[in-house]
Amino acid sequence: MKMASVTSDERGAVDRLLSDIAERLQADGATLAGIVKDHSHDSRFANGCDAKVRVLPKGPVIQITQDLGAGSDACRLDPGAIAQAVATVEAASFENADLFIVNKFGPEEAAGRGFCNAIATALERGIPVLVGVGSASMPAFNEFAGGLATALAPQPGAILAWYGGDAR
């Protein structure tokens, strides 16, 4: 079982990093599965909580936030859209995938929902898994991973060394 996590205290850093890594690996010919944040989308809100994700390897792009109005500071995540993203990833073929990426192990996964089953499926099939983890969700991720995940520095070199080294 090959699994690694990446975390950062800088808001949005892991999302950008994993999206960039996915783009780079795909350009190098890797077959990817999972989901990353779509950075071609610019948030309309000051708190940046207006997001789209891209299902790997080639889409679709799914809006995962809802418009609660300009004055709202509440969480904009749309549970229905998250469920759609999970279902789309789970329905995709994992066959021949070189790497499975999940941009964020968050509250849904901490509760045993979200992408937990997809992560387990990838691991069962021998596909290395790379997961972005928010600091608030790190205890739940560590419990989920059972101490078997490698913590990586939030740097492309660290991820690429893991992927190219002990991940394959």
C-alpha positions as a Markdown table, in Angstrom:
| # | Residue | x | y | z |
|---|---|---|---|---|
| 1 | Met | 0.0 | 0.0 | 0.0 |
| 2 | Lys | 1.5 | 3.3 | -1.1 |
| 3 | Met | -0.2 | 6.4 | 0.3 |
| 4 | Ala | 1.1 | 9.9 | 1.0 |
| 5 | Ser | -0.3 | 13.1 | 2.4 |
| 6 | Val | 0.6 | 16.7 | 1.8 |
| 7 | Thr | -0.4 | 19.6 | 4.1 |
| 8 | Ser | 0.4 | 23.3 | 4.4 |
| 9 | Asp | -0.6 | 26.2 | 6.6 |
| 10 | Glu | -0.8 | 28.4 | 3.5 |
| 11 | Arg | -4.4 | 28.7 | 2.3 |
| 12 | Gly | -4.8 | 27.1 | -1.1 |
| 13 | Ala | -1.2 | 26.0 | -1.4 |
| 14 | Val | -1.9 | 22.3 | -1.5 |
| 15 | Asp | -4.7 | 22.7 | -4.0 |
| 16 | Arg | -2.3 | 24.6 | -6.3 |
| 17 | Leu | 0.5 | 22.1 | -5.7 |
| 18 | Leu | -1.6 | 19.0 | -6.4 |
| 19 | Ser | -3.2 | 20.6 | -9.6 |
| 20 | Asp | 0.3 | 21.5 | -10.8 |
| 21 | Ile | 1.6 | 18.0 | -10.1 |
| 22 | Ala | -1.3 | 16.4 | -11.9 |
| 23 | Glu | -0.7 | 18.6 | -14.9 |
| 24 | Arg | 3.0 | 17.8 | -14.9 |
| 25 | Leu | 2.5 | 14.0 | -14.5 |
| 26 | Gln | -0.1 | 13.9 | -17.2 |
| 27 | Ala | 2.2 | 15.9 | -19.6 |
| 28 | Asp | 4.8 | 13.2 | -18.8 |
| 29 | Gly | 2.4 | 10.4 | -19.8 |
| 30 | Ala | 1.1 | 9.3 | -16.4 |
| 31 | Thr | -2.5 | 8.0 | -16.2 |
| 32 | Leu | -4.2 | 9.7 | -13.3 |
| 33 | Ala | -7.5 | 9.1 | -11.4 |
| 34 | Gly | -9.1 | 11.2 | -8.7 |
| 35 | Ile | -9.8 | 14.9 | -8.4 |
| 36 | Val | -8.0 | 18.2 | -8.2 |
| 37 | Lys | -9.1 | 21.8 | -7.8 |
| 38 | Asp | -9.7 | 23.6 | -11.2 |
| 39 | His | -7.5 | 26.7 | -11.1 |
| 40 | Ser | -8.8 | 28.1 | -14.4 |
| 41 | His | -11.7 | 29.3 | -12.3 |
| 42 | Asp | -11.4 | 32.6 | -10.4 |
| 43 | Ser | -13.3 | 33.0 | -7.2 |
| 44 | Arg | -15.8 | 35.8 | -7.0 |
| 45 | Phe | -15.6 | 36.0 | -3.2 |
| 46 | Ala | -12.9 | 37.6 | -1.0 |
| 47 | Asn | -12.6 | 34.4 | 1.1 |
| 48 | Gly | -11.9 | 32.3 | -2.0 |
| 49 | Cys | -14.7 | 29.9 | -1.2 |
| 50 | Asp | -16.1 | 29.6 | -4.7 |
| 51 | Ala | -14.5 | 26.4 | -6.2 |
| 52 | Lys | -14.6 | 24.0 | -9.0 |
| 53 | Val | -12.9 | 20.6 | -9.2 |
| 54 | Arg | -11.7 | 18.6 | -12.2 |
| 55 | Val | -12.2 | 14.9 | -12.2 |
| 56 | Leu | -9.0 | 13.2 | -13.5 |
| 57 | Pro | -7.9 | 12.3 | -16.0 |
| 58 | Lys | -9.9 | 14.6 | -18.4 |
| 59 | Gly | -12.9 | 16.0 | -16.6 |
| 60 | Pro | -15.6 | 16.9 | -16.1 |
| 61 | Val | -15.2 | 20.1 | -14.1 |
| 62 | Ile | -17.8 | 20.3 | -11.3 |
| 63 | Gln | -18.8 | 23.4 | -9.3 |
| 64 | Ile | -18.7 | 22.3 | -5.7 |
| 65 | Thr | -19.8 | 25.5 | -4.0 |
| 66 | Gln | -23.1 | 27.3 | -3.9 |
| 67 | Asp | -23.8 | 31.0 | -4.1 |
| 68 | Leu | -25.0 | 32.2 | -0.7 |
| 69 | Gly | -24.7 | 35.9 | -1.6 |
| 70 | Ala | -21.9 | 38.4 | -1.4 |
| 71 | Gly | -22.3 | 39.0 | 2.4 |
| 72 | Ser | -22.2 | 35.4 | 3.5 |
| 73 | Asp | -19.2 | 34.1 | 5.3 |
| 74 | Ala | -20.7 | 30.6 | 5.8 |
| 75 | Cys | -19.3 | 27.6 | 4.2 |
| 76 | Arg | -20.3 | 27.5 | 0.5 |
| 77 | Leu | -19.7 | 23.9 | -0.1 |
| 78 | Asp | -22.6 | 22.2 | -1.9 |
| 79 | Pro | -23.2 | 18.8 | -0.4 |
| 80 | Gly | -25.0 | 17.6 | -3.6 |
| 81 | Ala | -22.2 | 18.7 | -5.8 |
| 82 | Ile | -19.7 | 17.0 | -3.5 |
| 83 | Ala | -21.7 | 13.8 | -3.8 |
| 84 | Gln | -21.8 | 14.2 | -7.6 |
| 85 | Ala | -18.0 | 14.7 | -7.6 |
| 86 | Val | -17.5 | 11.5 | -5.5 |
| 87 | Ala | -19.9 | 9.5 | -7.7 |
| 88 | Thr | -18.2 | 10.7 | -10.8 |
| 89 | Val | -14.7 | 9.7 | -9.5 |
| 90 | Glu | -16.0 | 6.3 | -8.2 |
| 91 | Ala | -17.7 | 5.6 | -11.6 |
| 92 | Ala | -14.5 | 6.4 | -13.5 |
| 93 | Ser | -12.1 | 3.6 | -14.5 |
| 94 | Phe | -9.2 | 3.1 | -12.2 |
| 95 | Glu | -7.8 | 0.7 | -14.7 |
| 96 | Asn | -4.2 | 1.5 | -15.7 |
| 97 | Ala | -4.1 | 4.4 | -13.3 |
| 98 | Asp | -0.5 | 5.2 | -12.2 |
| 99 | Leu | -1.6 | 7.5 | -9.3 |
| 100 | Phe | -4.9 | 8.4 | -7.5 |
| 101 | Ile | -5.1 | 12.0 | -6.3 |
| 102 | Val | -7.6 | 13.6 | -3.9 |
| 103 | Asn | -7.1 | 17.3 | -3.5 |
| 104 | Lys | -8.6 | 17.4 | 0.1 |
| 105 | Phe | -9.3 | 15.0 | 2.9 |
| 106 | Gly | -11.8 | 17.2 | 4.6 |
| 107 | Pro | -14.8 | 17.0 | 7.0 |
| 108 | Glu | -16.8 | 14.6 | 4.8 |
| 109 | Glu | -13.8 | 12.1 | 4.7 |
| 110 | Ala | -13.2 | 12.7 | 8.4 |
| 111 | Ala | -16.7 | 11.4 | 9.0 |
| 112 | Gly | -16.0 | 8.3 | 6.8 |
| 113 | Arg | -17.8 | 9.6 | 3.8 |
| 114 | Gly | -16.7 | 11.6 | 0.7 |
| 115 | Phe | -13.7 | 10.0 | -1.1 |
| 116 | Cys | -13.0 | 7.4 | 1.6 |
| 117 | Asn | -14.3 | 4.5 | -0.5 |
| 118 | Ala | -12.5 | 5.7 | -3.7 |
| 119 | Ile | -9.2 | 6.0 | -1.8 |
| 120 | Ala | -9.8 | 2.4 | -0.5 |
| 121 | Thr | -10.6 | 1.2 | -4.0 |
| 122 | Ala | -7.4 | 2.7 | -5.4 |
| 123 | Leu | -5.3 | 1.1 | -2.6 |
| 124 | Glu | -6.9 | -2.3 | -3.1 |
| 125 | Arg | -6.0 | -2.1 | -6.7 |
| 126 | Gly | -2.4 | -1.3 | -5.9 |
| 127 | Ile | -2.6 | 2.3 | -7.1 |
| 128 | Pro | -0.5 | 4.8 | -5.1 |
| 129 | Val | -2.7 | 7.5 | -3.5 |
| 130 | Leu | -1.7 | 11.1 | -2.9 |
| 131 | Val | -4.0 | 13.1 | -0.6 |
| 132 | Gly | -4.1 | 16.8 | 0.3 |
| 133 | Val | -5.0 | 17.1 | 4.0 |
| 134 | Gly | -6.1 | 20.3 | 5.9 |
| 135 | Ser | -4.5 | 20.7 | 9.3 |
| 136 | Ala | -7.9 | 20.4 | 11.0 |
| 137 | Ser | -8.5 | 17.1 | 9.3 |
| 138 | Met | -5.0 | 15.6 | 10.0 |
| 139 | Pro | -6.0 | 13.6 | 13.1 |
| 140 | Ala | -8.9 | 12.0 | 11.2 |
| 141 | Phe | -6.7 | 11.3 | 8.2 |
| 142 | Asn | -4.0 | 9.7 | 10.4 |
| 143 | Glu | -6.7 | 7.5 | 11.9 |
| 144 | Phe | -8.1 | 6.6 | 8.5 |
| 145 | Ala | -4.6 | 5.8 | 7.1 |
| 146 | Gly | -3.7 | 3.8 | 10.2 |
| 147 | Gly | -0.2 | 5.2 | 10.2 |
| 148 | Leu | 0.6 | 3.8 | 6.8 |
| 149 | Ala | 0.7 | 7.1 | 4.9 |
| 150 | Thr | 4.0 | 9.0 | 4.2 |
| 151 | Ala | 3.8 | 12.7 | 5.1 |
| 152 | Leu | 5.4 | 14.7 | 2.3 |
| 153 | Ala | 6.7 | 18.3 | 2.3 |
| 154 | Pro | 4.5 | 20.6 | 0.3 |
| 155 | Gln | 7.0 | 20.8 | -2.5 |
| 156 | Pro | 7.0 | 19.3 | -6.1 |
| 157 | Gly | 10.4 | 17.6 | -5.6 |
| 158 | Ala | 9.2 | 15.7 | -2.5 |
| 159 | Ile | 6.1 | 14.5 | -4.3 |
| 160 | Leu | 7.9 | 13.6 | -7.5 |
| 161 | Ala | 10.6 | 11.7 | -5.5 |
| 162 | Trp | 7.9 | 9.7 | -3.6 |
| 163 | Tyr | 5.9 | 9.0 | -6.8 |
| 164 | Gly | 9.0 | 8.1 | -8.9 |
| 165 | Gly | 10.8 | 6.3 | -6.0 |
| 166 | Asp | 8.9 | 4.2 | -3.5 |
| 167 | Ala | 5.5 | 4.7 | -5.0 |
| 168 | Arg | 5.9 | 2.5 | -8.1 |
